[in-house]
Amino acid sequence: MHSTGNLYYEAGLKMDENFQLPPDHIAVEMEFMAYLCFNELKAQRDGDKEKEGYAGELEKIVKEKHLAAFASQFAEKLAHCAESDFYKTIAWVIPVLFNDNREVF
Protein backbone atom coordinates (compact mmCIF):
# COMPACT_ATOMS: atom_id res chain seq x y z
CA MET A 1 0.00 0.00 0.00
CA HIS A 2 1.22 3.48 -0.82
CA SER A 3 1.80 5.78 2.13
CA THR A 4 0.46 9.27 1.64
CA GLY A 5 3.94 10.76 2.05
CA ASN A 6 5.27 8.53 -0.73
CA LEU A 7 2.44 9.62 -3.01
CA TYR A 8 3.34 13.27 -2.45
CA TYR A 9 6.95 12.48 -3.33
CA GLU A 10 5.90 10.51 -6.44
CA ALA A 11 3.84 13.51 -7.57
CA GLY A 12 6.92 15.73 -7.26
CA LEU A 13 5.99 17.38 -3.97
CA LYS A 14 8.12 17.75 -0.87
CA MET A 15 6.77 18.49 2.60
CA ASP A 16 8.35 21.58 4.10
CA GLU A 17 10.23 20.74 7.29
CA ASN A 18 8.20 23.37 9.15
CA PHE A 19 4.87 21.86 8.09
CA GLN A 20 2.96 20.87 11.23
CA LEU A 21 0.22 18.50 10.03
CA PRO A 22 0.81 14.78 9.47
CA PRO A 23 0.86 13.72 5.81
CA ASP A 24 -2.34 11.69 6.25
CA HIS A 25 -4.35 14.57 7.76
CA ILE A 26 -7.65 14.89 5.89
CA ALA A 27 -7.02 18.54 5.00
CA VAL A 28 -3.64 17.66 3.49
CA GLU A 29 -5.07 14.71 1.57
CA MET A 30 -7.91 16.82 0.17
CA GLU A 31 -5.46 19.53 -0.87
CA PHE A 32 -3.34 16.87 -2.57
CA MET A 33 -6.42 15.59 -4.40
CA ALA A 34 -7.14 19.14 -5.61
CA TYR A 35 -3.53 19.41 -6.78
CA LEU A 36 -3.84 16.15 -8.71
CA CYS A 37 -7.14 17.18 -10.30
CA PHE A 38 -5.62 20.51 -11.35
CA ASN A 39 -2.63 18.72 -12.89
CA GLU A 40 -4.86 16.22 -14.67
CA LEU A 41 -6.94 19.04 -16.16
CA LYS A 42 -3.82 20.95 -17.21
CA ALA A 43 -2.40 17.82 -18.85
CA GLN A 44 -5.72 17.35 -20.72
CA ARG A 45 -5.56 20.91 -21.99
CA ASP A 46 -1.92 20.45 -23.02
CA GLY A 47 -2.67 17.13 -24.72
CA ASP A 48 -0.17 15.31 -22.47
CA LYS A 49 -1.79 11.88 -22.17
CA GLU A 50 1.06 10.48 -20.04
CA LYS A 51 0.77 13.15 -17.32
CA GLU A 52 -3.01 13.03 -17.51
CA GLY A 53 -3.01 9.28 -16.96
CA TYR A 54 -0.48 9.45 -14.15
CA ALA A 55 -2.43 12.13 -12.28
CA GLY A 56 -5.57 10.03 -12.72
CA GLU A 57 -3.80 6.96 -11.32
CA LEU A 58 -2.63 8.88 -8.24
CA GLU A 59 -6.14 10.29 -7.75
CA LYS A 60 -7.56 6.78 -7.78
CA ILE A 61 -5.00 5.57 -5.21
CA VAL A 62 -5.66 8.51 -2.88
CA LYS A 63 -9.41 8.12 -3.24
CA GLU A 64 -9.51 4.33 -2.75
CA LYS A 65 -6.70 3.78 -0.28
CA HIS A 66 -6.88 6.90 1.86
CA LEU A 67 -9.99 9.05 1.51
CA ALA A 68 -12.67 6.36 1.13
CA ALA A 69 -12.05 4.79 4.55
CA PHE A 70 -12.09 8.13 6.31
CA ALA A 71 -15.15 9.29 4.38
CA SER A 72 -17.05 6.12 5.21
CA GLN A 73 -16.33 6.41 8.94
CA PHE A 74 -17.12 10.12 8.95
CA ALA A 75 -20.41 9.63 7.10
CA GLU A 76 -21.45 6.86 9.49
CA LYS A 77 -20.83 9.08 12.52
CA LEU A 78 -22.50 12.03 10.86
CA ALA A 79 -25.59 9.97 9.99
CA HIS A 80 -25.79 8.79 13.58
CA CYS A 81 -25.49 12.29 15.05
CA ALA A 82 -27.21 14.45 12.42
CA GLU A 83 -30.38 16.17 13.47
CA SER A 84 -31.06 18.31 10.41
CA ASP A 85 -32.07 17.07 6.98
CA PHE A 86 -29.09 18.91 5.51
CA TYR A 87 -26.52 16.89 7.48
CA LYS A 88 -28.47 13.67 7.00
CA THR A 89 -28.24 14.29 3.25
CA ILE A 90 -24.52 15.05 3.48
CA ALA A 91 -24.04 11.77 5.37
CA TRP A 92 -25.76 9.97 2.48
CA VAL A 93 -23.79 11.81 -0.25
CA ILE A 94 -20.29 11.33 1.19
CA PRO A 95 -20.10 7.56 0.60
CA VAL A 96 -21.46 8.03 -2.91
CA LEU A 97 -18.66 10.48 -3.70
CA PHE A 98 -15.86 8.37 -2.27
CA ASN A 99 -16.88 4.73 -2.47
CA ASP A 100 -18.73 3.98 -5.66
CA ASN A 101 -17.16 3.20 -9.02
CA ARG A 102 -18.09 6.44 -10.73
CA GLU A 103 -15.33 8.95 -11.36
CA VAL A 104 -16.31 11.94 -9.26
CA PHE A 105 -12.95 13.64 -8.89
Beta strands, then each sheet from edge to edge (+ up, - down):
end
